[in-house]
């Protein structure tokens, strides 16, 4: 298996939208109503919204390729692009999305290491993320990567309020 991580550009907008909708839908459709899923997907992953995020200098997207195929992507944020005010010494992992066919191959760890690398290059002291309280496999992965639960915030899936755990790791 050959792996490559490459920073996304505006030219990747269509592929980014495709992977976003596919991975989010695959992960969360069974636990949410079709109406709330459609509402969220239409809002979060429309081309205009993704273009705005890709154009933000405080956000970075990275595709991971496995044997030449896009297997998933990472989104990290700093400064005002963070979804919570966590300070200028923090980097947020907003998304680690891996396509179903590529899960359980260690790709999430490659993205985690990429996020750590970017945080250190930018002299950040901590890295954090929000993870849905019902996403037990993701929580277990982040705990294995030395994240600890430090709080919670609301996440809206359509008209339903859900709880995301905030998990943080201090960098040494």
Buried (B, 14 or more C-beta within 10 A) or exposed (E): EEEEBEEBEEEBBEEBBEBBBBBBBBBBEEEBEEEBBEBBBEEBBBEEBBBEBBEBEEBBBBBBBBEEEBBBBBBBBBBEBBBBEBEEEBBBBBBBBBBEEBBEBEBBEBBBEBBBEBBBEEEBBBBBBBBBBEBEEBBEBBEEBEBEBEEEEEBEBBEEEBEBBBBBBEBE
